[in-house]
Amino acid sequence: MSDKGLALVTGASRGIGRAIAERLANDGFKVVGTATSESGAAQISEALQGINSENAGIVLNISDADQTDAALKQLLADHGTPAVVVNNAGITRDNLFLRMSEEEWDAVINTNLSGVFRVCKAMVKPMIKQKSGCIINVSSIIGTTGNAGQANYAAAKAGLEGFSRSLAQEIASRNITVNCVAPGFIQTDMTEILPETQKEAILATIPVKRLGQAGEIAGTVAFLASSDAKYITGQTIHVNGGMNMG
């Protein structure tokens, strides 16, 4: 295994998650990336093993408590305790609040907030035993600013940041850091399909006048995973082109 150890990246089949997994692999970590399907896990394995044959993709559905427990126990048995855990997996179920169903609310909270709780619950004890670790949770600018039609998503991401600060306080003395990275609008498959008028409206709110790149989020995650960030914990680093400053 790499001298840098193992990095677990959830939601690594595309977009930001894939960029993070590939960056950490290129930085010398052994990387296990997760997807919710066998085909997604196979795609991750193919991409990451092109960097290092030790890397792998596995199936993990963080919205399912039993499956998460079983998959992460198997991960620990097969690969050992991660040096870095990146909680990137998440979903959206957008709707205006007056039309939002309880199912849409519950689905987003269960995956984007409770799912991170489940992953951390499985990983923190082994990290305490190895006396080191780094947890990086991918939040969003929406957790700070809110966004019409995304009350569920905003609540989950704001909750994620509060959860991260609380966990950071509990385990800092064990040499484990916990931080968030909050992307703004990033150029991904999801933004590519937006109408041009909507893209122009978004760009008008961004001082640097462009969408972010997935690699820029990956670079921030890589910094937090490095030895240069050992004294940083309980923080949310915003990467949004100046869209929100504070």
C-alpha positions as CSV (number, residue, x, y, z in Angstrom):
1,M,0.0,0.0,0.0
2,S,1.0,3.6,-0.6
3,D,3.0,5.3,2.2
4,K,0.1,7.8,2.4
5,G,-2.4,5.0,3.2
6,L,-5.9,4.4,2.2
7,A,-8.5,7.0,1.1
8,L,-12.2,6.2,1.0
9,V,-14.2,8.4,-1.4
10,T,-18.0,8.0,-1.5
11,G,-19.9,8.9,-4.6
12,A,-16.8,8.6,-6.8
13,S,-18.3,7.5,-10.1
14,R,-18.6,10.9,-11.7
15,G,-18.3,14.7,-11.3
16,I,-16.7,16.0,-8.2
17,G,-16.3,12.6,-6.5
18,R,-14.5,11.1,-9.5
19,A,-12.1,14.1,-9.6
20,I,-11.4,13.8,-5.9
21,A,-10.7,10.0,-6.2
22,E,-8.4,10.5,-9.2
23,R,-6.5,13.4,-7.5
24,L,-5.9,11.4,-4.3
25,A,-4.8,8.4,-6.3
26,N,-2.4,10.5,-8.3
27,D,-1.1,12.0,-5.0
28,G,-0.1,8.6,-3.9
29,F,-3.1,7.3,-1.8
30,K,-4.6,3.9,-2.3
31,V,-8.1,4.8,-3.2
32,V,-11.4,2.9,-2.7
33,G,-14.3,4.8,-4.4
34,T,-17.9,3.9,-4.0
35,A,-21.0,3.9,-6.2
36,T,-24.6,2.7,-5.6
37,S,-24.5,0.1,-8.4
38,E,-22.2,-2.7,-9.6
39,S,-21.7,-1.0,-12.9
40,G,-20.7,2.3,-11.2
41,A,-18.3,0.4,-9.0
42,A,-16.8,-1.3,-12.0
43,Q,-16.3,2.1,-13.8
44,I,-14.5,3.4,-10.7
45,S,-12.2,0.4,-10.6
46,E,-11.4,0.8,-14.3
47,A,-10.6,4.5,-13.9
48,L,-8.6,4.2,-10.7
49,Q,-6.7,1.0,-11.6
50,G,-5.3,2.9,-14.5
51,I,-3.4,5.0,-11.9
52,N,-2.6,2.1,-9.5
53,S,-3.7,-1.5,-9.6
54,E,-4.4,-1.5,-5.8
55,N,-7.2,1.0,-6.2
56,A,-10.8,-0.3,-6.3
57,G,-14.5,0.5,-6.6
58,I,-17.1,-1.0,-4.3
59,V,-20.9,-0.8,-4.0
60,L,-22.1,1.4,-1.1
61,N,-25.5,2.8,-0.6
62,I,-25.3,5.2,2.3
63,S,-29.0,5.6,2.5
64,D,-29.3,2.0,3.6
65,A,-28.1,1.5,7.1
66,D,-27.7,-2.3,6.9
67,Q,-25.9,-2.3,3.5
68,T,-23.6,0.5,4.7
69,D,-22.7,-1.4,7.9
70,A,-21.9,-4.6,5.9
71,A,-20.0,-2.8,3.1
72,L,-17.8,-0.8,5.5
73,K,-17.0,-3.8,7.7
74,Q,-15.9,-5.6,4.5
75,L,-13.9,-2.6,3.5
76,L,-12.0,-2.6,6.8
77,A,-11.4,-6.3,6.5
78,D,-10.1,-6.1,2.9
79,H,-8.2,-2.8,2.9
80,G,-7.7,-1.7,6.5
81,T,-8.5,1.6,8.2
82,P,-8.5,4.6,5.9
83,A,-6.2,7.5,6.5
84,V,-8.7,9.8,4.7
85,V,-12.5,9.5,4.4
86,V,-14.2,11.8,1.9
87,N,-18.0,11.9,2.2
88,N,-19.1,13.1,-1.2
89,A,-22.1,10.9,-2.0
90,G,-25.4,12.8,-2.1
91,I,-28.7,13.3,-4.0
92,T,-31.1,16.1,-4.8
93,R,-34.9,16.0,-4.8
94,D,-35.7,19.6,-5.7
95,N,-39.2,21.1,-5.3
96,L,-40.7,24.3,-4.0
97,F,-41.5,23.9,-0.3
98,L,-45.3,24.0,-0.7
99,R,-45.0,21.1,-3.2
100,M,-42.3,19.2,-1.4
101,S,-43.4,15.8,-0.3
102,E,-42.3,14.1,3.0
103,E,-40.6,11.5,0.8
104,E,-38.5,14.1,-1.0
105,W,-37.5,15.6,2.3
106,D,-36.7,12.3,3.9
107,A,-34.7,11.0,1.0
108,V,-32.3,14.0,0.9
109,I,-31.9,14.1,4.7
110,N,-31.4,10.3,4.9
111,T,-28.6,10.3,2.2
112,N,-26.9,13.7,2.6
113,L,-26.9,13.9,6.4
114,S,-27.7,10.5,8.0
115,G,-25.6,8.8,5.4
116,V,-22.5,10.7,6.4
117,F,-23.3,9.9,10.1
118,R,-23.4,6.2,9.1
119,V,-20.0,6.3,7.3
120,C,-18.4,8.3,10.1
121,K,-19.8,6.0,12.8
122,A,-18.1,3.0,11.1
123,M,-14.8,4.8,10.5
124,V,-14.1,6.9,13.6
125,K,-13.4,4.0,16.0
126,P,-10.8,2.4,13.7
127,M,-9.3,5.8,13.2
128,I,-9.1,6.3,16.9
129,K,-7.3,3.0,17.2
130,Q,-4.7,3.9,14.5
131,K,-4.4,7.4,16.3
132,S,-4.8,9.4,13.1
133,G,-7.2,10.2,10.4
134,C,-8.8,12.9,8.2
135,I,-12.5,13.2,7.5
136,I,-13.6,15.6,4.7
137,N,-17.3,16.2,4.1
138,V,-18.4,17.8,0.9
139,S,-21.0,20.4,1.7
140,S,-22.4,23.2,-0.6
141,I,-22.8,26.9,-0.8
142,I,-26.5,26.2,-0.6
143,G,-26.0,25.2,3.1
144,T,-25.0,28.8,3.8
145,T,-27.1,30.8,1.4
146,G,-30.2,28.6,0.9
147,N,-31.8,28.2,-2.5
148,A,-35.4,28.3,-3.6
149,G,-36.6,24.8,-4.3
150,Q,-33.9,23.2,-2.2
151,A,-35.1,23.4,1.4
152,N,-34.3,19.8,1.9
153,Y,-30.8,20.0,0.4
154,A,-30.0,23.3,2.2
155,A,-31.1,21.8,5.5
156,A,-29.0,18.7,5.0
157,K,-25.8,20.6,4.0
158,A,-26.2,23.1,6.9
159,G,-26.7,20.2,9.2
160,L,-23.6,18.5,7.8
161,E,-21.5,21.5,8.6
162,G,-22.8,21.6,12.2
163,F,-22.2,17.9,12.5
164,S,-18.7,18.2,11.2
165,R,-17.8,21.0,13.8
166,S,-19.2,18.9,16.6
167,L,-17.4,15.7,15.6
168,A,-14.2,17.7,15.1
169,Q,-14.3,18.9,18.7
170,E,-14.8,15.3,20.0
171,I,-12.0,13.7,18.2
172,A,-9.3,16.4,17.7
173,S,-7.3,15.1,20.7
174,R,-7.1,11.7,18.9
175,N,-5.2,13.3,16.0
176,I,-8.2,13.2,13.7
177,T,-9.3,16.2,11.7
178,V,-12.9,16.9,10.4
179,N,-13.5,19.6,7.8
180,C,-16.0,20.5,5.1
181,V,-15.4,21.7,1.6
182,A,-18.4,23.7,0.2
183,P,-18.4,24.0,-3.6
184,G,-20.3,26.8,-5.4
185,F,-21.6,26.1,-8.9
186,I,-19.2,23.6,-10.5
187,Q,-19.1,22.5,-14.2
188,T,-20.4,18.9,-14.2
189,D,-22.9,16.8,-16.2
190,M,-25.7,18.4,-14.2
191,T,-24.8,22.0,-15.1
192,E,-24.1,21.2,-18.8
193,I,-27.8,20.4,-19.4
194,L,-29.0,23.8,-18.0
195,P,-30.6,26.2,-20.4
196,E,-28.2,29.0,-21.5
197,T,-30.4,31.6,-19.9
198,Q,-30.1,29.8,-16.6
199,K,-26.3,29.5,-17.0
200,E,-26.1,33.3,-17.7
201,A,-28.1,34.1,-14.6
202,I,-25.8,31.9,-12.5
203,L,-22.7,33.5,-14.0
204,A,-24.0,36.9,-13.2
205,T,-23.9,36.1,-9.5
206,I,-20.2,34.8,-9.6
207,P,-17.5,37.5,-9.3
208,V,-15.0,35.5,-11.2
209,K,-17.5,35.0,-14.0
210,R,-17.1,31.3,-14.6
211,L,-18.2,28.0,-13.2
212,G,-15.8,26.1,-11.0
213,Q,-14.0,23.0,-12.2
214,A,-14.3,19.6,-10.4
215,G,-10.5,19.6,-10.2
216,E,-10.5,22.8,-8.1
217,I,-12.7,21.0,-5.5
218,A,-10.4,18.0,-5.7
219,G,-7.4,20.3,-5.1
220,T,-8.9,21.7,-1.9
221,V,-9.7,18.2,-0.7
222,A,-6.2,17.1,-1.5
223,F,-4.8,20.0,0.6
224,L,-7.0,19.1,3.6
225,A,-5.8,15.4,3.2
226,S,-2.2,16.5,3.2
227,S,0.2,16.9,6.1
228,D,0.1,20.7,5.5
229,A,-3.4,20.8,6.9
230,K,-2.8,18.9,10.2
231,Y,-3.7,22.0,12.3
232,I,-6.9,22.7,10.5
233,T,-10.1,21.2,11.9
234,G,-13.8,22.1,12.3
235,Q,-13.6,24.4,9.3
236,T,-15.7,24.9,6.2
237,I,-13.6,25.9,3.2
238,H,-15.8,27.7,0.5
239,V,-14.8,27.2,-3.1
240,N,-17.3,29.3,-5.0
241,G,-15.5,32.0,-7.1
242,G,-16.6,34.7,-4.7
243,M,-20.3,34.0,-5.0
244,N,-20.5,34.0,-1.2
245,M,-17.9,35.8,1.0
246,G,-17.8,35.8,4.7
